[in-house]
Structure formats: structure tokens, C-alpha cells
């Protein structure tokens, strides 16, 4: 993928990974590159001040969570058919911030999950706890939430997206046939399906076939590559937010999944 089909600003697609965050970056007229960062703010610091970032992480949190989570989740799930389980409900801000301590033991992690679920149940209608999957990304949600709270100037540069919704968009409004993972294990057929789609969208196959950086899995890398394409759509004014127009949370942060 060269500068011929890129926007006139630096773009970055970001996904969470074991080591922190994996980012696929493309500067105007250049080729994409990939790197792993420990903190999301490190990515922002490494980018030009006008760069556009699309990230696979919920942005904007409700005071009270409705059935199915925030508005964006409820809107995009029906688009994904058998892949809709990849979009899980995000609870209230109070639940996400219920326990911000580092977890030194598995027991402490599960206790924090129970605490967050209890808070979520009191701030949702109908009352609902927190899934293990959602709880697992709370720390990363807080990273971005705290950054956008402290720096409102970033709110029109950093956008929430979602890989499976992005693949749906890039695939002409058709969900992927195969899952990326089956019972937590990478599914080769699903990975190949996504690599082939990304190659049709302009990536060089050699780039997609590379071994991801240490601390990031192969599916994290492909998701970040898809996020880069969405960043390009945002920069060119082609992306669609769900909902449209975006919601605004209690802190003024936009709430929408962009594809």
C-alpha cells in the first residue's frame, strides 16, 4: 500500500495487544510500518499533531448502560451475522473505573471483576454485570478515556472503530465467513480470509505475511492493519459513524464506531 491511495496526513491503525498496543502507521506517500508501544499516549507522542488514528477500543462511556451496551454496539451487531459475538457490551464509566489497581494475583483479578459487575448492575437498565471479555480491556479503555478527558483537542483525531465491522465495510457490506479464533485459538482460515481482503485493499502481501512484533499476536496485527484503512476513510471523509451523528458522553467525548 503506497501513498497513491493514502490520505494527505499521517494515519495510524491501532489495536490492543499483550505488550500494550500495536500500531500500523502510514505517512503521506510512504509505505506502512508496524510497531508495538507500551502505552497509548506513546503512540500519540510519536505521531504528527494532525495524524488521524483509528483504534479498536471503546471510546466514550455512558453514565447508565442500556440493553446491549452503548448505542454503537447495538447498532453494529446486526451487521455481522455470525461474527456479532465479537462486539461485546461496554458498561458504565463507574463500572470501568470501579477498580483501577494492578492485579498481583488471579484471585485479586476475579475479585475486581466481581466488584465491577456489581457496580455495572447498579448503573445499567436492565441490571447487567460485566463480561470477562469486557473486563479484560478495562485498563486500556481507561488509558484512552483519561487521555481524551485531559486533552479535548485529540477528540477529532482519535476515533473508535472495530475490526469485524471494518472488515464488513471493506468487504462490501458482507461479514467475514470465518472467525479469527475458535475457542481462543487462531483460526488459519479466518486469518487467510482477512489477509486476502486486506491485500485487495492495497496492502502488499509480504507486509501482511510478516511475523508480528514481539508482544503482539498475528490477529492483533491484522486488526491494526484494518484500522489503518479506516483511519484513511475517516481522513478522506468517507467513514460512517454508528450512530450517525455520534452520541456524546457526560464528559463531551464522542461515542460512535467509525467504519
GUMAR-695884 format. One line per 10 residues: number of its first residue (from 1); their letters; for each residue x, y, z of N, C-alpha, C, O, CB. Coordinates in steps of 0.2 Angstrom, whole numbers. Glycine has a CB too. Layout:
<atoms>
NUM	A	X Y Z X Y Z X Y Z X Y Z X Y Z | ...
</atoms>
This chain:
<atoms>
1	XXXXXXXXXX	4 -6 0 0 0 0 4 6 0 8 7 5 -5 0 6 | 4 10 -5 8 16 -6 4 22 -5 -2 22 -3 12 16 -13 | 8 28 -5 4 34 -5 -1 36 -10 -4 41 -9 10 40 -4 | -1 32 -15 -6 34 -20 -13 33 -18 -17 37 -21 -5 29 -26 | -14 29 -13 -21 29 -11 -22 31 -4 -27 29 0 -24 22 -12 | -17 34 -1 -17 36 6 -20 44 6 -20 47 2 -10 36 9 | -22 46 12 -24 52 14 -17 57 14 -12 55 14 -28 53 20 | -18 63 14 -13 68 14 -10 69 21 -6 74 22 -15 75 11 | -12 66 26 -10 66 33 -7 59 35 -9 54 32 -15 69 38 | -3 59 41 -1 53 43 -7 49 46 -11 52 50 4 54 49
11	XXXXXXXXXX	-7 43 45 -13 38 48 -10 33 52 -4 31 51 -17 35 42 | -14 31 57 -12 25 61 -18 21 63 -23 24 64 -9 28 68 | -17 15 62 -22 10 65 -20 6 71 -14 4 71 -24 5 59 | -23 6 76 -21 3 82 -25 -2 85 -32 -2 85 -20 9 87 | -22 -7 88 -26 -12 92 -22 -14 98 -16 -13 99 -27 -19 87 | -26 -16 103 -23 -18 109 -19 -25 109 -21 -29 104 -28 -18 115 | -14 -26 112 -10 -32 112 -7 -34 119 -8 -30 123 -5 -32 106 | -4 -40 119 -2 -42 126 3 -37 129 4 -35 135 1 -49 125 | 8 -34 124 13 -29 127 10 -22 127 14 -18 130 19 -30 122 | 4 -21 125 2 -14 126 -3 -13 120 -9 -14 120 7 -9 126
21	XXXXXXXXXX	0 -10 115 -3 -8 109 1 -9 102 7 -8 103 -5 0 109 | -2 -12 97 1 -12 91 -2 -7 86 -8 -7 85 1 -20 88 | 3 -4 82 1 2 78 4 1 71 10 -1 70 3 9 81 | -1 1 66 1 1 59 1 8 57 -5 11 57 -3 -4 54 | 6 11 54 7 18 53 8 19 45 12 15 42 12 22 57 | 5 24 43 7 26 36 8 34 35 3 37 37 2 24 31 | 13 36 33 14 43 32 13 45 25 13 40 20 22 45 33 | 11 51 23 9 53 16 14 51 11 20 52 12 8 60 16 | 12 47 6 17 45 1 21 39 3 26 37 -1 21 51 -1 | 21 37 9 25 31 11 22 25 11 16 24 9 28 33 18
31	XXXXXXXXXX	26 20 14 23 13 15 22 12 22 24 15 27 29 8 13 | 17 7 24 15 6 31 21 3 34 25 -1 32 9 2 31 | 21 4 41 26 1 45 22 -1 52 16 2 53 32 6 47 | 25 -5 56 22 -8 62 26 -7 68 32 -8 67 19 -15 60 | 23 -6 73 27 -5 79 23 -7 85 17 -6 85 31 2 80 | 26 -9 91 22 -10 97 24 -5 102 30 -3 103 24 -17 100 | 19 -2 106 20 3 111 17 0 118 12 -3 118 17 9 109 | 21 2 123 18 0 130 12 4 132 8 1 135 24 1 135 | 12 10 130 6 15 132 3 18 126 7 20 121 8 20 137 | -4 19 126 -7 23 120 -4 30 119 -3 32 114 -14 23 121
41	XXXXXXXXXX	-3 33 125 0 40 124 7 40 120 8 45 118 0 43 131 | 10 35 121 17 34 117 15 34 110 19 37 106 21 28 119 | 10 31 107 8 32 100 7 39 98 9 41 93 2 27 99 | 3 42 102 1 49 101 7 54 100 8 58 96 -4 52 106 | 12 52 105 18 56 105 22 55 99 26 60 97 22 55 112 | 22 49 96 26 48 91 23 50 84 27 50 79 27 40 90 | 17 52 84 14 54 78 14 62 77 14 66 82 6 52 78 | 13 64 71 12 72 70 6 74 73 1 70 74 12 73 62 | 6 81 74 0 83 78 -7 83 74 -12 84 77 1 91 80 | -6 82 67 -13 81 64 -14 74 61 -19 73 57 -12 86 58
51	XXXXXXXXXX	-11 69 64 -12 62 62 -19 60 64 -22 63 69 -7 58 65 | -22 56 60 -28 53 62 -27 45 64 -24 42 61 -33 53 55 | -30 44 69 -30 37 72 -36 34 73 -41 37 75 -26 38 79 | -37 27 71 -42 23 72 -40 17 76 -35 14 75 -45 20 65 | -44 16 82 -42 11 87 -47 7 88 -53 9 89 -39 15 93 | -46 0 89 -50 -5 91 -51 -4 99 -48 -8 102 -48 -12 89 | -55 0 101 -56 1 108 -62 6 110 -62 11 106 -49 4 112 | -66 4 114 -72 8 115 -70 15 118 -65 16 122 -77 5 121 | -73 20 115 -71 27 117 -78 31 118 -83 30 115 -68 31 111 | -78 34 124 -84 37 127 -88 32 131 -90 26 128 -88 40 121
61	XXXXXXXXXX	-90 34 137 -93 29 141 -100 32 144 -100 38 146 -88 27 147 | -105 28 145 -111 30 147 -111 31 155 -108 27 158 -117 26 145 | -116 35 157 -117 35 165 -121 29 166 -121 26 172 -121 42 167 | -126 27 162 -130 21 163 -130 17 156 -131 20 151 -138 23 165 | -129 11 157 -128 7 151 -135 4 150 -139 1 154 -123 1 152 | -137 4 143 -144 1 141 -143 -6 139 -137 -9 139 -147 5 136 | -148 -9 137 -148 -16 135 -143 -17 129 -144 -13 124 -155 -19 133 | -138 -21 129 -134 -22 124 -128 -18 124 -123 -18 119 -137 -21 117 | -127 -14 129 -121 -9 130 -123 -2 127 -128 0 128 -116 -12 126 | -118 1 125 -118 8 122 -122 8 115 -123 2 113 -111 11 121
71	XXXXXXXXXX	-124 13 113 -128 14 107 -124 10 101 -127 7 97 -129 21 105 | -117 12 100 -114 9 94 -114 1 94 -115 -2 89 -106 11 95 | -113 -2 100 -113 -9 100 -120 -12 97 -120 -17 93 -112 -12 107 | -125 -9 99 -132 -12 97 -133 -11 90 -137 -15 87 -137 -8 101 | -130 -5 87 -131 -4 80 -127 -8 75 -130 -10 70 -130 3 79 | -121 -10 77 -117 -14 73 -118 -21 73 -116 -25 68 -110 -12 74 | -120 -24 79 -120 -31 79 -124 -34 74 -122 -39 71 -124 -33 86 | -130 -32 72 -134 -35 67 -131 -35 60 -133 -39 56 -141 -31 66 | -126 -31 59 -122 -31 53 -118 -37 52 -116 -39 46 -118 -25 52 | -116 -40 57 -111 -45 57 -113 -52 57 -108 -57 57 -106 -44 63
81	XXXXXXXXXX	-119 -54 57 -121 -61 57 -118 -65 62 -118 -64 68 -120 -64 50 | -115 -70 60 -111 -75 65 -105 -72 68 -103 -75 73 -109 -81 61 | -103 -66 66 -97 -63 69 -99 -58 74 -95 -55 77 -93 -60 64 | -106 -57 76 -108 -52 80 -106 -53 87 -106 -48 91 -115 -51 80 | -104 -59 89 -102 -60 96 -95 -57 98 -93 -56 103 -101 -68 98 | -92 -54 92 -85 -51 93 -87 -44 96 -82 -40 98 -82 -50 87 | -93 -41 96 -95 -35 99 -98 -36 105 -104 -37 106 -99 -31 94 | -94 -35 111 -97 -36 117 -99 -29 121 -96 -24 119 -93 -40 122 | -104 -29 125 -107 -24 128 -102 -20 133 -98 -24 137 -113 -25 132 | -101 -14 133 -97 -10 137 -101 -6 142 -106 -3 141 -93 -5 133
91	XXXXXXXXXX	-100 -7 149 -104 -4 154 -103 3 155 -99 6 151 -103 -8 160 | -105 5 161 -105 12 163 -98 14 164 -93 10 166 -109 14 169 | -96 21 164 -90 23 167 -88 21 174 -83 20 175 -90 31 166 | -93 22 178 -92 20 185 -90 12 186 -85 11 190 -99 20 189 | -92 8 181 -90 1 182 -83 0 179 -79 -3 182 -95 -3 177 | -81 4 174 -75 4 171 -70 6 176 -64 4 176 -74 8 164 | -71 11 180 -67 14 185 -68 11 192 -65 14 197 -68 21 185 | -72 6 192 -73 3 199 -67 1 203 -67 1 209 -78 -3 198 | -62 -2 199 -56 -4 202 -50 -3 198 -50 -7 192 -57 -12 204 | -46 1 199 -40 3 195 -34 1 197 -29 2 194 -40 11 194
101	XXXXXXXXXX	-34 -3 202 -27 -6 205 -24 -11 200 -28 -15 196 -28 -9 212 | -18 -12 200 -14 -18 197 -16 -24 200 -17 -24 207 -7 -16 196 | -17 -29 197 -18 -36 200 -12 -40 200 -9 -42 195 -24 -39 195 | -11 -42 207 -5 -46 208 -6 -53 208 -2 -57 207 -1 -44 214 | -13 -55 209 -14 -62 209 -21 -63 205 -25 -58 203 -16 -64 216 | -22 -69 203 -28 -71 199 -34 -70 204 -39 -68 201 -28 -78 197 | -33 -71 210 -39 -70 215 -41 -63 215 -47 -61 215 -37 -73 222 | -36 -58 215 -37 -51 215 -41 -49 209 -45 -45 209 -31 -47 216 | -39 -52 203 -42 -50 197 -49 -52 197 -54 -48 194 -38 -54 191 | -51 -58 199 -58 -61 199 -62 -57 204 -68 -55 203 -58 -68 201
111	XXXXXXXXXX	-59 -55 210 -62 -50 215 -64 -44 211 -69 -41 212 -58 -49 221 | -59 -41 208 -60 -34 204 -66 -35 199 -70 -31 198 -54 -32 201 | -66 -41 196 -71 -42 191 -78 -42 194 -83 -39 192 -70 -49 187 | -79 -46 200 -85 -46 204 -87 -39 206 -93 -37 206 -84 -51 210 | -82 -35 208 -84 -28 210 -86 -24 205 -91 -20 205 -77 -25 213 | -83 -24 199 -85 -21 193 -92 -23 191 -96 -19 189 -80 -21 187 | -93 -29 191 -100 -32 189 -105 -29 194 -111 -28 192 -100 -39 189 | -104 -29 200 -109 -26 205 -110 -19 204 -116 -17 204 -106 -27 212 | -105 -15 202 -106 -8 200 -110 -7 194 -114 -3 193 -99 -4 200 | -108 -11 189 -112 -11 182 -119 -13 183 -123 -10 180 -109 -16 178
121	XXXXXXXXXX	-121 -17 188 -128 -19 189 -132 -14 191 -138 -13 190 -128 -25 193 | -129 -9 195 -132 -4 198 -132 2 193 -136 7 195 -129 -1 205 | -129 2 188 -129 8 183 -130 5 176 -127 7 171 -121 11 183 | -135 0 176 -137 -2 169 -145 -3 170 -148 -5 175 -134 -8 167 | -148 -3 164 -155 -4 164 -157 -8 157 -157 -5 152 -159 3 164 | -159 -15 158 -160 -18 164 -153 -20 168 -148 -20 164 -163 -25 163 | -153 -21 174 -146 -23 178 -142 -28 174 -145 -34 172 -148 -25 185 | -136 -27 173 -132 -32 170 -125 -31 173 -122 -26 174 -132 -31 162 | -121 -37 173 -114 -37 176 -110 -36 170 -112 -33 165 -113 -44 179 | -103 -38 171 -98 -36 166 -95 -43 163 -94 -47 167 -92 -32 169
131	XXXXXXXXXX	-95 -44 157 -92 -50 154 -85 -50 155 -82 -45 156 -94 -50 146 | -82 -56 156 -75 -57 157 -71 -53 151 -66 -50 152 -73 -64 157 | -74 -54 145 -70 -51 139 -70 -43 140 -65 -40 139 -74 -53 132 | -75 -40 142 -76 -33 143 -71 -31 148 -67 -26 148 -83 -30 144 | -71 -34 154 -67 -33 160 -60 -33 158 -56 -29 160 -69 -37 165 | -58 -38 153 -51 -38 151 -48 -32 148 -42 -32 148 -50 -44 147 | -52 -28 145 -49 -22 142 -51 -16 146 -50 -10 143 -52 -22 135 | -53 -16 152 -55 -10 155 -49 -5 156 -49 1 155 -57 -12 162 | -43 -8 158 -37 -4 159 -35 0 152 -33 6 152 -31 -8 161 | -36 -3 146 -35 0 140 -40 5 139 -39 11 136 -34 -5 134
141	XXXXXXXXXX	-46 4 140 -52 9 139 -50 15 143 -51 20 141 -59 6 141 | -48 14 150 -46 19 154 -40 24 151 -40 30 152 -44 17 161 | -35 20 148 -30 24 145 -32 29 140 -30 35 141 -25 19 141 | -37 27 136 -39 32 131 -44 37 134 -44 43 132 -42 28 125 | -48 35 138 -53 39 141 -50 44 145 -52 50 145 -58 35 146 | -44 43 149 -41 48 153 -37 53 148 -37 59 150 -36 44 157 | -34 50 143 -31 54 138 -36 59 135 -34 65 134 -27 50 132 | -42 57 132 -46 61 129 -50 66 134 -52 71 132 -52 57 125 | -50 64 140 -53 69 145 -48 74 147 -50 80 147 -54 65 152 | -41 73 147 -36 78 148 -35 82 142 -33 88 143 -30 75 151
151	XXXXXXXXXX	-36 79 136 -34 83 130 -40 83 125 -40 79 121 -28 80 127 | -45 87 126 -50 88 122 -48 89 114 -52 87 110 -55 93 124 | -42 92 113 -40 93 106 -39 86 102 -39 87 96 -34 97 106 | -38 81 106 -37 74 102 -44 71 100 -44 66 97 -34 70 107 | -50 74 102 -56 70 101 -58 70 94 -62 66 92 -61 74 105 | -55 75 90 -56 75 82 -51 72 79 -50 72 72 -58 82 80 | -46 68 82 -41 65 79 -41 57 80 -38 53 77 -34 68 81 | -43 55 86 -43 48 88 -50 46 88 -55 48 91 -40 47 95 | -51 40 84 -58 38 83 -59 30 85 -54 26 83 -60 39 76 | -64 29 88 -66 22 89 -68 18 82 -72 21 79 -71 21 94
161	XXXXXXXXXX	-65 12 81 -68 8 76 -68 1 79 -67 0 85 -63 8 70 | -69 -4 75 -70 -11 77 -68 -15 71 -71 -15 66 -77 -13 80 | -63 -20 72 -61 -24 66 -66 -28 62 -66 -27 56 -55 -29 69 | -70 -31 66 -75 -35 62 -80 -31 58 -82 -33 53 -79 -40 67 | -82 -25 61 -86 -20 57 -82 -17 52 -85 -16 46 -89 -15 62 | -75 -16 53 -71 -13 47 -71 -18 42 -71 -17 36 -64 -12 50 | -69 -25 43 -69 -30 38 -76 -30 34 -76 -31 28 -67 -37 41 | -81 -30 38 -88 -30 35 -88 -24 30 -90 -25 24 -93 -29 40 | -86 -18 32 -86 -12 27 -82 -13 21 -84 -12 16 -84 -6 31 | -75 -16 23 -71 -16 17 -72 -22 13 -70 -22 7 -64 -18 20
171	XXXXXXXXXX	-77 -27 15 -79 -32 11 -86 -31 7 -89 -36 6 -79 -39 15 | -87 -25 6 -93 -23 3 -100 -24 7 -105 -25 4 -93 -27 -3 | -99 -24 13 -105 -25 17 -107 -32 19 -113 -33 20 -111 -21 14 | -102 -36 18 -103 -43 20 -98 -45 25 -92 -44 25 -102 -48 13 | -101 -48 30 -97 -51 36 -92 -56 34 -93 -60 29 -101 -53 42 | -87 -57 37 -82 -62 36 -85 -69 37 -89 -70 41 -76 -61 41 | -83 -74 33 -86 -80 33 -83 -84 39 -87 -88 42 -84 -84 26 | -77 -84 40 -74 -87 46 -72 -83 51 -70 -77 51 -68 -91 43 | -72 -86 58 -70 -82 63 -62 -82 64 -59 -86 61 -72 -85 70 | -59 -77 67 -52 -76 68 -50 -81 72 -44 -84 72 -50 -69 70
181	XXXXXXXXXX	-54 -83 77 -52 -88 83 -57 -92 84 -63 -91 83 -50 -84 89 | -56 -98 86 -61 -103 88 -58 -106 95 -53 -109 96 -61 -109 83 | -63 -104 100 -61 -106 107 -54 -103 109 -50 -107 112 -61 -114 108 | -53 -97 107 -47 -94 109 -41 -95 105 -35 -93 106 -45 -95 116 | -41 -100 100 -35 -102 96 -36 -99 89 -42 -99 86 -35 -110 96 | -31 -96 86 -31 -93 80 -33 -98 75 -31 -104 74 -24 -90 78 | -38 -96 70 -41 -100 65 -38 -98 59 -39 -93 56 -49 -99 65 | -34 -103 56 -30 -101 49 -34 -99 44 -33 -94 40 -26 -107 47 | -40 -102 43 -45 -100 38 -47 -93 38 -48 -89 34 -51 -105 37 | -49 -91 45 -51 -84 46 -46 -79 45 -47 -74 42 -54 -83 53
191	XXXXXXXXXX	-39 -81 47 -34 -76 46 -32 -75 38 -31 -70 36 -28 -79 49 | -33 -81 35 -31 -80 27 -37 -76 24 -35 -72 19 -31 -87 24 | -43 -77 26 -48 -73 23 -47 -66 24 -48 -62 19 -55 -75 26 | -45 -64 30 -44 -57 31 -37 -54 28 -37 -48 26 -43 -56 39 | -32 -58 28 -26 -56 24 -28 -55 17 -26 -50 14 -20 -61 24 | -32 -59 14 -34 -58 7 -38 -52 5 -37 -49 0 -38 -65 4 | -42 -51 10 -46 -44 10 -42 -38 10 -42 -34 6 -52 -44 15 | -37 -38 15 -33 -33 16 -28 -32 10 -27 -26 8 -28 -33 22 | -26 -37 7 -22 -37 1 -26 -34 -5 -23 -30 -9 -19 -44 -1 | -32 -35 -6 -37 -32 -11 -38 -25 -10 -39 -21 -14 -43 -36 -11
201	XXXXXXXXXX	-37 -23 -3 -37 -16 -2 -31 -12 -3 -31 -6 -1 -40 -15 5 | -26 -15 -5 -20 -11 -7 -13 -13 -3 -8 -11 -5 -21 -5 -5 | -14 -17 2 -8 -19 6 -4 -24 2 -7 -28 -2 -10 -23 13 | 3 -24 2 7 -29 -1 7 -35 3 7 -35 10 14 -26 -2 | 6 -41 0 6 -47 4 12 -49 8 11 -51 14 5 -53 -1 | 17 -47 6 23 -48 10 23 -44 17 25 -47 22 30 -45 7 | 20 -38 17 19 -34 23 14 -38 28 15 -39 34 16 -27 22 | 8 -41 25 3 -44 29 6 -51 32 4 -53 37 -3 -46 25 | 11 -54 28 13 -61 30 19 -60 35 21 -66 37 16 -64 24 | 21 -54 37 27 -54 42 25 -56 49 19 -56 50 29 -47 42
211	XXXXXXXXXX	30 -59 52 28 -60 59 28 -54 63 32 -50 63 34 -65 62 | 22 -54 67 21 -48 71 26 -46 76 30 -51 78 14 -48 74 | 27 -40 78 32 -38 83 31 -42 90 25 -44 91 32 -31 84 | 36 -43 94 35 -46 100 30 -43 104 30 -37 105 42 -47 103 | 26 -47 108 21 -44 112 14 -43 109 10 -41 112 23 -38 115 | 14 -45 102 8 -44 98 6 -51 94 11 -54 92 8 -38 94 | 0 -53 94 -2 -59 90 -3 -57 83 -4 -51 81 -8 -62 94 | -3 -62 79 -5 -61 72 -12 -58 71 -12 -54 66 -4 -68 68 | -17 -60 75 -23 -57 74 -23 -49 76 -27 -45 73 -29 -61 77 | -19 -48 81 -19 -41 83 -16 -36 77 -18 -31 76 -14 -40 89
221	XXXXXXXXXX	-11 -39 74 -8 -36 68 -13 -35 62 -13 -29 60 -2 -40 66 | -16 -40 61 -21 -39 55 -27 -34 57 -29 -30 53 -24 -46 53 | -29 -34 63 -34 -29 66 -31 -22 65 -35 -18 63 -36 -31 73 | -25 -21 67 -22 -14 67 -22 -12 59 -22 -6 58 -15 -14 70 | -20 -17 55 -20 -15 48 -26 -13 45 -27 -9 41 -17 -21 44 | -32 -17 48 -38 -14 46 -40 -8 48 -43 -4 45 -44 -20 48 | -38 -6 54 -39 0 57 -36 6 54 -39 11 53 -37 0 65 | -30 4 51 -27 10 47 -31 11 41 -31 17 39 -20 7 44 | -34 7 37 -38 8 32 -44 12 34 -47 17 30 -41 1 29 | -47 11 40 -52 15 42 -50 22 44 -54 27 43 -56 12 49
231	XXXXXXXXXX	-44 23 47 -41 30 48 -41 33 41 -42 39 41 -34 29 51 | -39 30 36 -39 33 29 -46 35 27 -47 41 24 -36 28 24 | -51 31 28 -58 33 26 -60 39 30 -64 43 28 -63 27 28 | -58 39 37 -60 45 41 -57 51 38 -60 56 38 -58 44 48 | -50 51 37 -47 57 34 -50 59 28 -49 65 26 -39 55 33 | -52 55 24 -55 57 17 -62 58 17 -65 60 12 -54 51 12 | -65 58 23 -72 60 24 -77 54 22 -83 56 20 -74 66 20 | -74 48 21 -78 43 18 -81 38 24 -86 34 22 -74 38 14 | -79 39 30 -81 34 35 -88 36 37 -90 42 37 -76 34 41 | -92 31 40 -98 31 43 -98 30 50 -96 25 52 -104 27 39
241	XXXXXXXXXX	-101 34 54 -101 33 61 -108 29 63 -113 31 60 -100 39 66 | -107 25 68 -113 21 71 -113 23 78 -109 20 82 -113 14 69 | -118 27 80 -124 30 77 -121 36 73 -116 39 74 -129 32 81 | -126 39 69 -124 45 65 -130 50 65 -135 49 63 -123 43 57 | -128 56 69 -122 58 71 -120 54 78 -124 51 81 -122 65 73 | -114 54 80 -112 51 86 -115 54 92 -117 59 92 -104 52 87 | -116 49 97 -118 52 104 -112 55 107 -107 55 105 -120 45 108 | -114 59 112 -109 62 116 -110 60 124 -115 61 126 -110 70 116 | -104 58 127 -105 56 134 -105 62 139 -104 67 136 -99 51 135 | -105 60 145 -106 65 150 -99 70 150 -100 75 153 -107 62 157
251	XXXXXXXXX	-94 68 148 -88 72 148 -87 75 141 -82 79 140 -82 68 149 | -92 75 136 -91 78 130 -87 74 125 -85 76 119 -88 84 131 | -86 68 126 -82 63 122 -87 60 117 -92 57 119 -78 58 125 | -86 60 110 -90 57 105 -90 49 106 -85 46 108 -88 59 98 | -96 47 105 -97 39 106 -100 36 99 -106 37 98 -102 38 112 | -95 33 95 -98 30 89 -92 25 87 -86 26 88 -99 35 84 | -94 20 83 -90 16 80 -89 18 72 -94 19 69 -92 8 80 | -83 20 70 -82 23 63 -80 17 59 -75 14 60 -78 29 64 | -83 17 53 -81 12 48 -82 16 41 -80 13 36 -84 5 48
</atoms>
